[in-house]
Amino acid sequence: MRAVGAPALHCADAMRAARGAAIKMLRTTPSDSNMSADATPPEARSAARPTRRSCLVTGGSGFLGINLIRRLMADGWEVRSLDLVPFDYPERGSIEAIEGDIRDPTAVERAMHGVDSVVHCAAALPLAPAAEILSTGVAGTNVLLQHARACGVDRFVFISSTAVYGIPDQRPILESHRLVGVGAYGRSKIEAEDLCAEGRALGQCVPVLRPKTFVGPERLGVFELLYDWASQGRRFPVLGSGANRYQLLDVRDLCEVIVRCLVLERSRVDDTFNVAAARFGSMADNVQCILDRAGFGRRVAHLPRWPTVAALRVLATLGLSPLYPWIYETADHDSEVSIDKLRSHLGYIPQHSNEEALRANFDWYLANRDRFAGRRGITHRLPWRRGVLEWAKYLY
């Protein structure tokens, strides 16, 4: 194994040859089944524990990034992070953290040297400007794929999203479903997946994962609204009856799937996989489990769909609400993806239910909320700027 930080043979020359094409693309980027965990085969469980290897995690300072880094470190991997945001976690002294932009070939060249694998988690999230989302998601992915190919990186795992399926029109959704992403974020993931397919055609091993919305320690964003209201003894609203089945995912299960994509045989992982909870209930169940955990005896509130969605559209257009279309347009739809392919190819069934994942996230929130008191942002790591929703809670 090459040590992290050691130059890969012939890597720099090949990177320079690829850099021109990457920069050109950057400049032209558009502006605009309840089966138990025991069903996992024993050989697959043991295969998911790698020998000591090295991995670059893009977006390592983010919610998924830090959870994955902690998992890889526990498994004995040497880890490097590449992120625009400083890596300010306690693990700072145990990994190599590089501050840089995935769209910058020089930063990527430095970060790529000497690693065996790449997990590409970095993305501009839906609250960012559309041009930023597309540039980061498409041009950035292109730069990373070209450099990984030039360096002979063994695996390049891309974290996509079930947002590529658009507003759900059937369930469960298979990986072969048509791709109709909602908004710039969904479109950026589709275009990035096209680049991954091109890399695969050129001989790269590029597992693509489409996780449902995932939760766990360090997750805030839209979920912080629910946790804040619940912790103050307030009710929390859902659209309509809330009886629609709505699948989520525990970040621990996503990290397990990523590790399997890094270590299992290429023939099993070089494909596209949905990743989602095997055990889940309705949207109302998701919210009620947090209200119950808070211990105030509160029940879910119900809002009529059409006037509520119409109001949220206006508020979003005026910049008075952080909720974007993907949230309010899908919140009252059945939302379920098939995980049959995950089970058959990777030998894994996610172990944690929606409610287990949400309760773990809420418990982390209660233990850590003083750390981010008064802070606001547009990422999953911070509470969102609430606009008029700051006052809406007083109605409940």
LINPE-V606362 format. One record per backbone hydrogen bond with DSSP energy under -1.0 kcal/mol. CO is the residue of the C=O (numbers start at 1). NH is the residue of the N-H. Records with the same first field share a line. If there is no record, write none. Layout:
CO->NH  NH
This chain:
3->6
8->11
10->14
11->15
12->16
13->17
14->18
15->19
18->22
19->23
20->24
21->25
22->26
23->27
24->28
26->29
33->35
36->39
37->40
41->45
42->46
43->47
46->49
53->78
54->116  117
55->80
56->119
57->82
58->121
59->62
62->66
63->67
64->68
65->69
66->70
67->71
68->72
69->73
70->74
71->75
72->77
73->76
78->55
79->96
80->57
81->98
82->59
83->100
86->88
89->92
91->94
96->81
98->83
101->104
104->108
105->109
106->110
107->111
108->112
109->113
112->115
113->5
116->154  155
117->56
118->157
119->58  121
120->159
125->128
129->133
130->134
131->135
132->136
133->137
134->138
135->140
138->142
139->143
140->144
141->145
142->146
143->147
144->148
145->149
146->150
147->151
148->153
155->118
157->120
158->209
161->164
162->165
163->166
164->180
173->338
174->177
182->186
183->187
184->188
185->189
186->190
187->191
188->192
189->193
190->194
191->195
192->196
193->197
194->198
195->199
196->200
197->201
198->202
199->204
200->203
205->156
207->158
208->273
209->160
210->275
211->162
213->249
215->251
216->219
220->223
221->224
223->227
224->228
225->229
226->230
227->231
229->234
230->233
236->301
238->303
242->284
244->283
245->335
248->277
249->215
250->254
251->255
252->256
253->257
254->258
255->259
256->260
257->261
258->262
259->263
260->264
265->268  269
266->270
269->271
271->208
273->210
275->212
279->354
281->246
282->286
283->287
284->288
285->289
287->291
288->292
289->293
290->294
301->238
303->240
304->308
305->309
306->310
307->311
308->312
309->313
310->314
311->315
312->316
313->317
314->318
315->320
316->319
320->388
324->327  328
325->329
327->331
330->333
335->247
336->173
339->343
340->344
341->345
342->346  348
353->357
354->358
355->359
356->360
357->361
358->362
359->363
360->364
361->365
362->366
363->367
364->368
365->369
368->371
372->375
380->220
382->221
383->377
386->389
387->390
388->391  392
391->394
392->395
393->396
396->235
